[in-house]
């Protein structure tokens, strides 16, 4: 049962909602859905019967407390977009004049979820929690700001815009993410072995292993020199 509270802690409200978040909310809207509903002290993006849908475009750490609290009493689904294709649009300091538009060489994939999931990997083991990864085409708007954007030579990401939804993948259990491990990867394996098999950095492989271990999807199996060995868990 959904319990609505009059005093919600508004984390992302309509007034300061970013374009990508708003666009995804429109795409997910179904008849009889309710939006921005205060529940148990939090504002929930979409309420669909007994299911709470929360859209988070980045920074899972910001919603850890919210999701952990809500999932104890409700069925919660986290919707997370990953840019399979990204166009970068640069605007001048006036915020209007377009300087350039180019396609980023980076292509996001399902496994990129591990970059954020390190904030609460155990939550996917909860029977009332799920994650829906949305692979999208997006436009990233950057504005020139010589004082704030020193790390990118003056360019600051202003907002993200949805161009197209390419695919959706629902993750209900840890097994759904364990399937990301390449099937040809021999056991036992190290984070170095995993990084090579997936053509990813060692840092990424460490995040992935951390999440899968916390979920119980892989287990430690001794050492090879100073490197920890891992095997796939039992389904």
Number of C-alpha atoms within 10 A of each C-alpha: 9 16 11 15 14 12 12 16 16 14 14 16 13 12 6 8 12 16 13 21 21 15 16 21 18 10 9 12 15 11 6 9 12 15 16 17 20 20 20 19 18 21 23 27 23 21 21 15 12 11 16 23 22 22 22 18 16 13 12 18 13 12 17 13 11 18 21 15 14 19 18 13 13 18 19 24 22 20 22 21 25 23 23 18 20 23 20 17 18 23 21 15 15 10 14 10 11 15 11 11 14 11 11 12 9 11 12 17 15 17 16 15 17 20 17 16 20 18 16 18 19 16 21 22 17 17 13 17 23 22 21 17 21 21 21 21 20 21 23 19 20 23 23 22 19 14 10 12 15 12 9 12 12 15 21 20 16 14 13 20 19 19 15 15 17 12 10 16 13 14 17 18 18 24 19 13 20 20 12 12 16 11 8 7 13 12 12 17 19 23 22 16 17 23 17 14 16 15 10 12 13 16 12 18 23 17 17 26 23 17 26 25 20 18 23 18 22 20 18 16 15 13 13 11 7 7 12 15 18 20 17 19 15 9 8
